[in-house]
Amino acid sequence: MHEIGVLYEAVKAVENVAVQNNISKVKQITLEVGELTGYLPVFFEKYFSVVTDGKEMFKDCELEIIIENGEGLCTDCHALYNVMKHEGKCPKCESRNKTILSGQQFRVKDISY
């Protein structure tokens, strides 16, 4: 379960941005989590309060998570498809040869002050 460490680093980055910009209160953090990262968003939600506990700037801060679909492009037939939904196999030609186009990223998408 790497979610706690990743969440800790995301909160630390938000805290650094807030301090650099003289902001004392963070109302909401929006994370974008690619479904191909292997991260389980439920753990981000579960441990957000633990990671922010004792940090006054995050008191009553909300966490929003946006799931980015894992899209792939079949290198054999050039079909675009959701890799997770089709278990890594092209629904058109059943090839497993693909280029991943999205779904591998994790980022802080937005911070509301």
Backbone as XML, in Angstrom:
<?xml version="1.0"?>
<chain id="A" units="angstrom">
  <residue number="1" name="MET">
    <atom name="N" x="0.849" y="-1.173" z="0.000"/>
    <atom name="CA" x="0.000" y="0.000" z="0.000"/>
    <atom name="C" x="0.899" y="1.242" z="0.000"/>
  </residue>
  <residue number="2" name="HIS">
    <atom name="N" x="1.117" y="1.785" z="-1.178"/>
    <atom name="CA" x="1.964" y="2.966" z="-1.340"/>
    <atom name="C" x="1.162" y="4.260" z="-1.253"/>
  </residue>
  <residue number="3" name="GLU">
    <atom name="N" x="-0.147" y="4.138" z="-1.154"/>
    <atom name="CA" x="-1.004" y="5.320" z="-1.167"/>
    <atom name="C" x="-0.680" y="6.306" z="-0.051"/>
  </residue>
  <residue number="4" name="ILE">
    <atom name="N" x="-0.354" y="5.831" z="1.133"/>
    <atom name="CA" x="-0.084" y="6.736" z="2.250"/>
    <atom name="C" x="1.146" y="7.594" z="1.958"/>
  </residue>
  <residue number="5" name="GLY">
    <atom name="N" x="2.208" y="6.978" z="1.467"/>
    <atom name="CA" x="3.424" y="7.728" z="1.138"/>
    <atom name="C" x="3.195" y="8.737" z="0.036"/>
  </residue>
  <residue number="6" name="VAL">
    <atom name="N" x="2.456" y="8.337" z="-0.982"/>
    <atom name="CA" x="2.155" y="9.232" z="-2.104"/>
    <atom name="C" x="1.274" y="10.381" z="-1.634"/>
  </residue>
  <residue number="7" name="LEU">
    <atom name="N" x="0.294" y="10.065" z="-0.812"/>
    <atom name="CA" x="-0.597" y="11.098" z="-0.276"/>
    <atom name="C" x="0.183" y="12.063" z="0.613"/>
  </residue>
  <residue number="8" name="TYR">
    <atom name="N" x="1.070" y="11.537" z="1.417"/>
    <atom name="CA" x="1.904" y="12.380" z="2.272"/>
    <atom name="C" x="2.712" y="13.361" z="1.419"/>
  </residue>
  <residue number="9" name="GLU">
    <atom name="N" x="3.298" y="12.891" z="0.339"/>
    <atom name="CA" x="4.099" y="13.761" z="-0.537"/>
    <atom name="C" x="3.224" y="14.801" z="-1.238"/>
  </residue>
  <residue number="10" name="ALA">
    <atom name="N" x="2.012" y="14.429" z="-1.625"/>
    <atom name="CA" x="1.099" y="15.384" z="-2.264"/>
    <atom name="C" x="0.710" y="16.487" z="-1.289"/>
  </residue>
  <residue number="11" name="VAL">
    <atom name="N" x="0.384" y="16.118" z="-0.058"/>
    <atom name="CA" x="0.021" y="17.109" z="0.964"/>
    <atom name="C" x="1.214" y="18.007" z="1.270"/>
  </residue>
  <residue number="12" name="LYS">
    <atom name="N" x="2.391" y="17.427" z="1.335"/>
    <atom name="CA" x="3.617" y="18.206" z="1.580"/>
    <atom name="C" x="3.842" y="19.220" z="0.449"/>
  </residue>
  <residue number="13" name="ALA">
    <atom name="N" x="3.617" y="18.812" z="-0.791"/>
    <atom name="CA" x="3.771" y="19.728" z="-1.927"/>
    <atom name="C" x="2.760" y="20.869" z="-1.860"/>
  </residue>
  <residue number="14" name="VAL">
    <atom name="N" x="1.510" y="20.548" z="-1.517"/>
    <atom name="CA" x="0.479" y="21.581" z="-1.374"/>
    <atom name="C" x="0.852" y="22.537" z="-0.241"/>
  </residue>
  <residue number="15" name="GLU">
    <atom name="N" x="1.334" y="21.992" z="0.851"/>
    <atom name="CA" x="1.741" y="22.817" z="1.989"/>
    <atom name="C" x="2.871" y="23.769" z="1.587"/>
  </residue>
  <residue number="16" name="ASN">
    <atom name="N" x="3.838" y="23.277" z="0.834"/>
    <atom name="CA" x="4.943" y="24.127" z="0.359"/>
    <atom name="C" x="4.448" y="25.261" z="-0.527"/>
  </residue>
  <residue number="17" name="VAL">
    <atom name="N" x="3.534" y="24.955" z="-1.439"/>
    <atom name="CA" x="2.966" y="25.982" z="-2.321"/>
    <atom name="C" x="2.220" y="27.027" z="-1.494"/>
  </residue>
  <residue number="18" name="ALA">
    <atom name="N" x="1.441" y="26.566" z="-0.515"/>
    <atom name="CA" x="0.678" y="27.492" z="0.330"/>
    <atom name="C" x="1.615" y="28.408" z="1.114"/>
  </residue>
  <residue number="19" name="VAL">
    <atom name="N" x="2.650" y="27.852" z="1.704"/>
    <atom name="CA" x="3.605" y="28.656" z="2.485"/>
    <atom name="C" x="4.312" y="29.667" z="1.585"/>
  </residue>
  <residue number="20" name="GLN">
    <atom name="N" x="4.743" y="29.233" z="0.406"/>
    <atom name="CA" x="5.434" y="30.128" z="-0.531"/>
    <atom name="C" x="4.546" y="31.285" z="-0.979"/>
  </residue>
  <residue number="21" name="ASN">
    <atom name="N" x="3.243" y="31.060" z="-0.991"/>
    <atom name="CA" x="2.304" y="32.081" z="-1.450"/>
    <atom name="C" x="1.563" y="32.765" z="-0.309"/>
  </residue>
  <residue number="22" name="ASN">
    <atom name="N" x="2.063" y="32.571" z="0.915"/>
    <atom name="CA" x="1.493" y="33.222" z="2.086"/>
    <atom name="C" x="0.007" y="32.894" z="2.283"/>
  </residue>
  <residue number="23" name="ILE">
    <atom name="N" x="-0.347" y="31.653" z="2.075"/>
    <atom name="CA" x="-1.731" y="31.195" z="2.218"/>
    <atom name="C" x="-1.813" y="30.341" z="3.478"/>
  </residue>
  <residue number="24" name="SER">
    <atom name="N" x="-2.757" y="30.663" z="4.337"/>
    <atom name="CA" x="-2.835" y="29.985" z="5.627"/>
    <atom name="C" x="-3.903" y="28.893" z="5.701"/>
  </residue>
  <residue number="25" name="LYS">
    <atom name="N" x="-4.793" y="28.833" z="4.702"/>
    <atom name="CA" x="-5.907" y="27.882" z="4.760"/>
    <atom name="C" x="-6.129" y="27.231" z="3.400"/>
  </residue>
  <residue number="26" name="VAL">
    <atom name="N" x="-6.148" y="25.899" z="3.368"/>
    <atom name="CA" x="-6.449" y="25.146" z="2.151"/>
    <atom name="C" x="-7.842" y="24.543" z="2.330"/>
  </residue>
  <residue number="27" name="LYS">
    <atom name="N" x="-8.753" y="24.876" z="1.426"/>
    <atom name="CA" x="-10.134" y="24.401" z="1.540"/>
    <atom name="C" x="-10.345" y="23.049" z="0.867"/>
  </residue>
  <residue number="28" name="GLN">
    <atom name="N" x="-9.672" y="22.855" z="-0.280"/>
    <atom name="CA" x="-9.874" y="21.607" z="-1.012"/>
    <atom name="C" x="-8.641" y="21.287" z="-1.849"/>
  </residue>
  <residue number="29" name="ILE">
    <atom name="N" x="-8.351" y="19.994" z="-1.932"/>
    <atom name="CA" x="-7.298" y="19.488" z="-2.806"/>
    <atom name="C" x="-7.954" y="18.509" z="-3.767"/>
  </residue>
  <residue number="30" name="THR">
    <atom name="N" x="-7.671" y="18.677" z="-5.047"/>
    <atom name="CA" x="-8.173" y="17.750" z="-6.054"/>
    <atom name="C" x="-7.000" y="16.960" z="-6.600"/>
  </residue>
  <residue number="31" name="LEU">
    <atom name="N" x="-7.093" y="15.643" z="-6.470"/>
    <atom name="CA" x="-6.068" y="14.752" z="-7.004"/>
    <atom name="C" x="-6.599" y="14.076" z="-8.255"/>
  </residue>
  <residue number="32" name="GLU">
    <atom name="N" x="-5.724" y="13.930" z="-9.233"/>
    <atom name="CA" x="-6.059" y="13.172" z="-10.432"/>
    <atom name="C" x="-5.252" y="11.874" z="-10.373"/>
  </residue>
  <residue number="33" name="VAL">
    <atom name="N" x="-5.958" y="10.762" z="-10.346"/>
    <atom name="CA" x="-5.334" y="9.453" z="-10.192"/>
    <atom name="C" x="-5.656" y="8.603" z="-11.414"/>
  </residue>
  <residue number="34" name="GLY">
    <atom name="N" x="-4.629" y="8.205" z="-12.133"/>
    <atom name="CA" x="-4.818" y="7.332" z="-13.286"/>
    <atom name="C" x="-5.146" y="5.923" z="-12.834"/>
  </residue>
  <residue number="35" name="GLU">
    <atom name="N" x="-6.104" y="5.304" z="-13.504"/>
    <atom name="CA" x="-6.519" y="3.971" z="-13.072"/>
    <atom name="C" x="-5.453" y="2.905" z="-13.340"/>
  </residue>
  <residue number="36" name="LEU">
    <atom name="N" x="-4.421" y="3.241" z="-14.099"/>
    <atom name="CA" x="-3.347" y="2.287" z="-14.349"/>
    <atom name="C" x="-2.181" y="2.439" z="-13.369"/>
  </residue>
  <residue number="37" name="THR">
    <atom name="N" x="-2.300" y="3.366" z="-12.414"/>
    <atom name="CA" x="-1.225" y="3.575" z="-11.435"/>
    <atom name="C" x="-1.145" y="2.439" z="-10.428"/>
  </residue>
  <residue number="38" name="GLY">
    <atom name="N" x="-2.239" y="1.758" z="-10.225"/>
    <atom name="CA" x="-2.291" y="0.729" z="-9.198"/>
    <atom name="C" x="-2.711" y="1.281" z="-7.847"/>
  </residue>
  <residue number="39" name="TYR">
    <atom name="N" x="-2.877" y="2.607" z="-7.758"/>
    <atom name="CA" x="-3.325" y="3.216" z="-6.508"/>
    <atom name="C" x="-4.827" y="3.013" z="-6.347"/>
  </residue>
  <residue number="40" name="LEU">
    <atom name="N" x="-5.231" y="2.766" z="-5.126"/>
    <atom name="CA" x="-6.649" y="2.613" z="-4.823"/>
    <atom name="C" x="-7.153" y="3.886" z="-4.159"/>
  </residue>
  <residue number="41" name="PRO">
    <atom name="N" x="-7.988" y="4.649" z="-4.854"/>
    <atom name="CA" x="-8.483" y="5.921" z="-4.324"/>
    <atom name="C" x="-9.137" y="5.810" z="-2.952"/>
  </residue>
  <residue number="42" name="VAL">
    <atom name="N" x="-9.719" y="4.680" z="-2.637"/>
    <atom name="CA" x="-10.359" y="4.504" z="-1.332"/>
    <atom name="C" x="-9.354" y="4.708" z="-0.203"/>
  </residue>
  <residue number="43" name="PHE">
    <atom name="N" x="-8.078" y="4.351" z="-0.419"/>
    <atom name="CA" x="-7.065" y="4.553" z="0.616"/>
    <atom name="C" x="-6.679" y="6.031" z="0.742"/>
  </residue>
  <residue number="44" name="PHE">
    <atom name="N" x="-6.697" y="6.770" z="-0.365"/>
    <atom name="CA" x="-6.453" y="8.212" z="-0.275"/>
    <atom name="C" x="-7.539" y="8.856" z="0.578"/>
  </residue>
  <residue number="45" name="GLU">
    <atom name="N" x="-8.778" y="8.468" z="0.325"/>
    <atom name="CA" x="-9.904" y="9.012" z="1.082"/>
    <atom name="C" x="-9.819" y="8.610" z="2.554"/>
  </residue>
  <residue number="46" name="LYS">
    <atom name="N" x="-9.473" y="7.364" z="2.806"/>
    <atom name="CA" x="-9.424" y="6.837" z="4.166"/>
    <atom name="C" x="-8.329" y="7.505" z="5.005"/>
  </residue>
  <residue number="47" name="TYR">
    <atom name="N" x="-7.167" y="7.761" z="4.397"/>
    <atom name="CA" x="-6.021" y="8.249" z="5.161"/>
    <atom name="C" x="-5.749" y="9.749" z="5.028"/>
  </residue>
  <residue number="48" name="PHE">
    <atom name="N" x="-6.579" y="10.458" z="4.285"/>
    <atom name="CA" x="-6.370" y="11.898" z="4.135"/>
    <atom name="C" x="-6.374" y="12.608" z="5.485"/>
  </residue>
  <residue number="49" name="SER">
    <atom name="N" x="-7.331" y="12.272" z="6.335"/>
    <atom name="CA" x="-7.408" y="12.932" z="7.645"/>
    <atom name="C" x="-6.211" y="12.562" z="8.524"/>
  </residue>
  <residue number="50" name="VAL">
    <atom name="N" x="-5.663" y="11.380" z="8.353"/>
    <atom name="CA" x="-4.482" y="10.971" z="9.126"/>
    <atom name="C" x="-3.261" y="11.775" z="8.689"/>
  </residue>
  <residue number="51" name="VAL">
    <atom name="N" x="-3.101" y="11.928" z="7.372"/>
    <atom name="CA" x="-1.944" y="12.642" z="6.821"/>
    <atom name="C" x="-2.005" y="14.139" z="7.152"/>
  </residue>
  <residue number="52" name="THR">
    <atom name="N" x="-3.190" y="14.702" z="7.212"/>
    <atom name="CA" x="-3.329" y="16.142" z="7.469"/>
    <atom name="C" x="-3.550" y="16.461" z="8.950"/>
  </residue>
  <residue number="53" name="ASP">
    <atom name="N" x="-3.664" y="15.447" z="9.789"/>
    <atom name="CA" x="-3.917" y="15.659" z="11.211"/>
    <atom name="C" x="-2.827" y="16.524" z="11.843"/>
  </residue>
  <residue number="54" name="GLY">
    <atom name="N" x="-3.254" y="17.536" z="12.582"/>
    <atom name="CA" x="-2.323" y="18.421" z="13.270"/>
    <atom name="C" x="-1.792" y="19.555" z="12.405"/>
  </residue>
  <residue number="55" name="LYS">
    <atom name="N" x="-2.187" y="19.606" z="11.155"/>
    <atom name="CA" x="-1.757" y="20.685" z="10.257"/>
    <atom name="C" x="-2.920" y="21.665" z="10.138"/>
  </residue>
  <residue number="56" name="GLU">
    <atom name="N" x="-2.800" y="22.765" z="10.841"/>
    <atom name="CA" x="-3.901" y="23.735" z="10.944"/>
    <atom name="C" x="-4.384" y="24.221" z="9.575"/>
  </residue>
  <residue number="57" name="MET">
    <atom name="N" x="-3.487" y="24.382" z="8.611"/>
    <atom name="CA" x="-3.913" y="24.897" z="7.303"/>
    <atom name="C" x="-4.854" y="23.940" z="6.567"/>
  </residue>
  <residue number="58" name="PHE">
    <atom name="N" x="-4.873" y="22.669" z="6.988"/>
    <atom name="CA" x="-5.736" y="21.677" z="6.338"/>
    <atom name="C" x="-6.974" y="21.342" z="7.150"/>
  </residue>
  <residue number="59" name="LYS">
    <atom name="N" x="-7.222" y="22.096" z="8.236"/>
    <atom name="CA" x="-8.405" y="21.835" z="9.049"/>
    <atom name="C" x="-9.662" y="22.035" z="8.196"/>
  </residue>
  <residue number="60" name="ASP">
    <atom name="N" x="-10.529" y="21.035" z="8.180"/>
    <atom name="CA" x="-11.773" y="21.022" z="7.395"/>
    <atom name="C" x="-11.521" y="20.989" z="5.887"/>
  </residue>
  <residue number="61" name="CYS">
    <atom name="N" x="-10.312" y="20.669" z="5.464"/>
    <atom name="CA" x="-9.994" y="20.572" z="4.040"/>
    <atom name="C" x="-10.663" y="19.330" z="3.448"/>
  </residue>
  <residue number="62" name="GLU">
    <atom name="N" x="-11.191" y="19.486" z="2.263"/>
    <atom name="CA" x="-11.833" y="18.367" z="1.567"/>
    <atom name="C" x="-10.898" y="17.817" z="0.506"/>
  </residue>
  <residue number="63" name="LEU">
    <atom name="N" x="-11.029" y="16.525" z="0.257"/>
    <atom name="CA" x="-10.258" y="15.854" z="-0.776"/>
    <atom name="C" x="-11.195" y="15.407" z="-1.878"/>
  </residue>
  <residue number="64" name="GLU">
    <atom name="N" x="-10.887" y="15.803" z="-3.092"/>
    <atom name="CA" x="-11.636" y="15.342" z="-4.259"/>
    <atom name="C" x="-10.685" y="14.501" z="-5.106"/>
  </residue>
  <residue number="65" name="ILE">
    <atom name="N" x="-11.190" y="13.394" z="-5.606"/>
    <atom name="CA" x="-10.375" y="12.519" z="-6.439"/>
    <atom name="C" x="-11.061" y="12.354" z="-7.789"/>
  </residue>
  <residue number="66" name="ILE">
    <atom name="N" x="-10.296" y="12.601" z="-8.836"/>
    <atom name="CA" x="-10.770" y="12.399" z="-10.204"/>
    <atom name="C" x="-10.010" y="11.201" z="-10.760"/>
  </residue>
  <residue number="67" name="ILE">
    <atom name="N" x="-10.741" y="10.223" z="-11.247"/>
    <atom name="CA" x="-10.121" y="9.037" z="-11.832"/>
    <atom name="C" x="-9.926" y="9.276" z="-13.327"/>
  </residue>
  <residue number="68" name="GLU">
    <atom name="N" x="-8.682" y="9.145" z="-13.763"/>
    <atom name="CA" x="-8.344" y="9.286" z="-15.180"/>
    <atom name="C" x="-8.345" y="7.890" z="-15.796"/>
  </residue>
  <residue number="69" name="ASN">
    <atom name="N" x="-9.163" y="7.698" z="-16.816"/>
    <atom name="CA" x="-9.260" y="6.398" z="-17.473"/>
    <atom name="C" x="-7.938" y="5.981" z="-18.099"/>
  </residue>
  <residue number="70" name="GLY">
    <atom name="N" x="-7.688" y="4.703" z="-18.073"/>
    <atom name="CA" x="-6.499" y="4.142" z="-18.715"/>
    <atom name="C" x="-6.808" y="3.832" z="-20.164"/>
  </residue>
  <residue number="71" name="GLU">
    <atom name="N" x="-6.432" y="4.725" z="-21.052"/>
    <atom name="CA" x="-6.713" y="4.556" z="-22.475"/>
    <atom name="C" x="-5.489" y="4.009" z="-23.200"/>
  </residue>
  <residue number="72" name="GLY">
    <atom name="N" x="-5.742" y="3.093" z="-24.098"/>
    <atom name="CA" x="-4.673" y="2.521" z="-24.902"/>
    <atom name="C" x="-5.003" y="2.582" z="-26.378"/>
  </residue>
  <residue number="73" name="LEU">
    <atom name="N" x="-3.960" y="2.582" z="-27.181"/>
    <atom name="CA" x="-4.108" y="2.549" z="-28.629"/>
    <atom name="C" x="-3.486" y="1.251" z="-29.113"/>
  </residue>
  <residue number="74" name="CYS">
    <atom name="N" x="-4.279" y="0.414" z="-29.737"/>
    <atom name="CA" x="-3.793" y="-0.867" z="-30.245"/>
    <atom name="C" x="-2.767" y="-0.603" z="-31.347"/>
  </residue>
  <residue number="75" name="THR">
    <atom name="N" x="-1.592" y="-1.190" z="-31.207"/>
    <atom name="CA" x="-0.554" y="-0.974" z="-32.222"/>
    <atom name="C" x="-0.762" y="-1.869" z="-33.441"/>
  </residue>
  <residue number="76" name="ASP">
    <atom name="N" x="-1.709" y="-2.793" z="-33.374"/>
    <atom name="CA" x="-1.991" y="-3.665" z="-34.522"/>
    <atom name="C" x="-3.135" y="-3.126" z="-35.393"/>
  </residue>
  <residue number="77" name="CYS">
    <atom name="N" x="-4.264" y="-2.764" z="-34.765"/>
    <atom name="CA" x="-5.413" y="-2.306" z="-35.563"/>
    <atom name="C" x="-5.739" y="-0.835" z="-35.344"/>
  </residue>
  <residue number="78" name="HIS">
    <atom name="N" x="-5.035" y="-0.171" z="-34.432"/>
    <atom name="CA" x="-5.179" y="1.262" z="-34.138"/>
    <atom name="C" x="-6.500" y="1.645" z="-33.478"/>
  </residue>
  <residue number="79" name="ALA">
    <atom name="N" x="-7.138" y="0.684" z="-32.812"/>
    <atom name="CA" x="-8.359" y="0.980" z="-32.060"/>
    <atom name="C" x="-7.983" y="1.644" z="-30.729"/>
  </residue>
  <residue number="80" name="LEU">
    <atom name="N" x="-8.801" y="2.588" z="-30.320"/>
    <atom name="CA" x="-8.641" y="3.254" z="-29.035"/>
    <atom name="C" x="-9.588" y="2.578" z="-28.052"/>
  </residue>
  <residue number="81" name="TYR">
    <atom name="N" x="-9.078" y="2.202" z="-26.858"/>
    <atom name="CA" x="-9.936" y="1.495" z="-25.914"/>
    <atom name="C" x="-9.487" y="1.693" z="-24.471"/>
  </residue>
  <residue number="82" name="ASN">
    <atom name="N" x="-10.394" y="1.381" z="-23.534"/>
    <atom name="CA" x="-10.100" y="1.449" z="-22.112"/>
    <atom name="C" x="-9.390" y="0.152" z="-21.721"/>
  </residue>
  <residue number="83" name="VAL">
    <atom name="N" x="-8.145" y="0.290" z="-21.306"/>
    <atom name="CA" x="-7.300" y="-0.855" z="-21.003"/>
    <atom name="C" x="-7.864" y="-1.677" z="-19.842"/>
  </residue>
  <residue number="84" name="MET">
    <atom name="N" x="-8.310" y="-1.017" z="-18.786"/>
    <atom name="CA" x="-8.845" y="-1.726" z="-17.617"/>
    <atom name="C" x="-10.137" y="-2.463" z="-17.960"/>
  </residue>
  <residue number="85" name="LYS">
    <atom name="N" x="-11.023" y="-1.783" z="-18.628"/>
    <atom name="CA" x="-12.321" y="-2.371" z="-18.962"/>
    <atom name="C" x="-12.159" y="-3.623" z="-19.810"/>
  </residue>
  <residue number="86" name="HIS">
    <atom name="N" x="-11.158" y="-3.619" z="-20.663"/>
    <atom name="CA" x="-10.959" y="-4.749" z="-21.582"/>
    <atom name="C" x="-9.788" y="-5.638" z="-21.170"/>
  </residue>
  <residue number="87" name="GLU">
    <atom name="N" x="-9.362" y="-5.491" z="-19.910"/>
    <atom name="CA" x="-8.315" y="-6.328" z="-19.328"/>
    <atom name="C" x="-7.041" y="-6.370" z="-20.177"/>
  </residue>
  <residue number="88" name="GLY">
    <atom name="N" x="-6.690" y="-5.219" z="-20.758"/>
    <atom name="CA" x="-5.446" y="-5.090" z="-21.516"/>
    <atom name="C" x="-5.491" y="-5.629" z="-22.927"/>
  </residue>
  <residue number="89" name="LYS">
    <atom name="N" x="-6.649" y="-6.091" z="-23.352"/>
    <atom name="CA" x="-6.770" y="-6.702" z="-24.677"/>
    <atom name="C" x="-7.660" y="-5.853" z="-25.571"/>
  </residue>
  <residue number="90" name="CYS">
    <atom name="N" x="-7.217" y="-5.601" z="-26.783"/>
    <atom name="CA" x="-7.995" y="-4.803" z="-27.731"/>
    <atom name="C" x="-9.344" y="-5.468" z="-27.994"/>
  </residue>
  <residue number="91" name="PRO">
    <atom name="N" x="-10.442" y="-4.727" z="-27.832"/>
    <atom name="CA" x="-11.768" y="-5.312" z="-28.061"/>
    <atom name="C" x="-12.049" y="-5.566" z="-29.541"/>
  </residue>
  <residue number="92" name="LYS">
    <atom name="N" x="-11.273" y="-4.956" z="-30.417"/>
    <atom name="CA" x="-11.501" y="-5.110" z="-31.855"/>
    <atom name="C" x="-10.755" y="-6.322" z="-32.426"/>
  </residue>
  <residue number="93" name="CYS">
    <atom name="N" x="-9.453" y="-6.429" z="-32.118"/>
    <atom name="CA" x="-8.657" y="-7.504" z="-32.720"/>
    <atom name="C" x="-8.074" y="-8.476" z="-31.690"/>
  </residue>
  <residue number="94" name="GLU">
    <atom name="N" x="-8.300" y="-8.209" z="-30.409"/>
    <atom name="CA" x="-7.850" y="-9.032" z="-29.289"/>
    <atom name="C" x="-6.334" y="-9.057" z="-29.077"/>
  </residue>
  <residue number="95" name="SER">
    <atom name="N" x="-5.637" y="-8.132" z="-29.694"/>
    <atom name="CA" x="-4.196" y="-8.021" z="-29.492"/>
    <atom name="C" x="-3.918" y="-7.403" z="-28.123"/>
  </residue>
  <residue number="96" name="ARG">
    <atom name="N" x="-2.792" y="-7.743" z="-27.555"/>
    <atom name="CA" x="-2.352" y="-7.120" z="-26.306"/>
    <atom name="C" x="-1.259" y="-6.085" z="-26.567"/>
  </residue>
  <residue number="97" name="ASN">
    <atom name="N" x="-0.937" y="-5.835" z="-27.824"/>
    <atom name="CA" x="0.068" y="-4.839" z="-28.199"/>
    <atom name="C" x="-0.584" y="-3.463" z="-28.201"/>
  </residue>
  <residue number="98" name="LYS">
    <atom name="N" x="-0.045" y="-2.577" z="-27.375"/>
    <atom name="CA" x="-0.692" y="-1.269" z="-27.255"/>
    <atom name="C" x="0.304" y="-0.214" z="-26.820"/>
  </residue>
  <residue number="99" name="THR">
    <atom name="N" x="-0.090" y="1.019" z="-27.067"/>
    <atom name="CA" x="0.591" y="2.191" z="-26.527"/>
    <atom name="C" x="-0.366" y="2.808" z="-25.520"/>
  </residue>
  <residue number="100" name="ILE">
    <atom name="N" x="0.117" y="2.994" z="-24.300"/>
    <atom name="CA" x="-0.720" y="3.606" z="-23.261"/>
    <atom name="C" x="-0.739" y="5.117" z="-23.498"/>
  </residue>
  <residue number="101" name="LEU">
    <atom name="N" x="-1.938" y="5.683" z="-23.576"/>
    <atom name="CA" x="-2.103" y="7.116" z="-23.819"/>
    <atom name="C" x="-2.427" y="7.904" z="-22.554"/>
  </residue>
  <residue number="102" name="SER">
    <atom name="N" x="-3.099" y="7.273" z="-21.611"/>
    <atom name="CA" x="-3.451" y="7.958" z="-20.368"/>
    <atom name="C" x="-3.736" y="6.929" z="-19.289"/>
  </residue>
  <residue number="103" name="GLY">
    <atom name="N" x="-3.778" y="7.438" z="-18.056"/>
    <atom name="CA" x="-4.130" y="6.583" z="-16.935"/>
    <atom name="C" x="-2.966" y="6.183" z="-16.060"/>
  </residue>
  <residue number="104" name="GLN">
    <atom name="N" x="-1.760" y="6.675" z="-16.359"/>
    <atom name="CA" x="-0.588" y="6.329" z="-15.556"/>
    <atom name="C" x="-0.144" y="7.479" z="-14.644"/>
  </residue>
  <residue number="105" name="GLN">
    <atom name="N" x="-0.865" y="8.571" z="-14.654"/>
    <atom name="CA" x="-0.434" y="9.751" z="-13.919"/>
    <atom name="C" x="-1.090" y="9.855" z="-12.551"/>
  </residue>
  <residue number="106" name="PHE">
    <atom name="N" x="-0.375" y="10.526" z="-11.681"/>
    <atom name="CA" x="-0.892" y="10.930" z="-10.377"/>
    <atom name="C" x="-0.441" y="12.367" z="-10.203"/>
  </residue>
  <residue number="107" name="ARG">
    <atom name="N" x="-1.385" y="13.264" z="-9.957"/>
    <atom name="CA" x="-0.988" y="14.667" z="-9.787"/>
    <atom name="C" x="-1.999" y="15.425" z="-8.947"/>
  </residue>
  <residue number="108" name="VAL">
    <atom name="N" x="-1.494" y="16.498" z="-8.363"/>
    <atom name="CA" x="-2.376" y="17.443" z="-7.694"/>
    <atom name="C" x="-2.922" y="18.323" z="-8.809"/>
  </residue>
  <residue number="109" name="LYS">
    <atom name="N" x="-4.193" y="18.172" z="-9.085"/>
    <atom name="CA" x="-4.817" y="18.886" z="-10.194"/>
    <atom name="C" x="-5.237" y="20.301" z="-9.805"/>
  </residue>
  <residue number="110" name="ASP">
    <atom name="N" x="-5.713" y="20.464" z="-8.574"/>
    <atom name="CA" x="-6.223" y="21.768" z="-8.170"/>
    <atom name="C" x="-6.119" y="21.924" z="-6.655"/>
  </residue>
  <residue number="111" name="ILE">
    <atom name="N" x="-5.907" y="23.161" z="-6.241"/>
    <atom name="CA" x="-5.865" y="23.506" z="-4.820"/>
    <atom name="C" x="-6.778" y="24.721" z="-4.639"/>
  </residue>
  <residue number="112" name="SER">
    <atom name="N" x="-7.741" y="24.597" z="-3.742"/>
    <atom name="CA" x="-8.637" y="25.723" z="-3.453"/>
    <atom name="C" x="-8.272" y="26.297" z="-2.094"/>
  </residue>
  <residue number="113" name="TYR">
    <atom name="N" x="-8.102" y="27.635" z="-2.070"/>
    <atom name="CA" x="-7.730" y="28.332" z="-0.843"/>
    <atom name="C" x="-8.869" y="29.134" z="-0.289"/>
  </residue>
</chain>
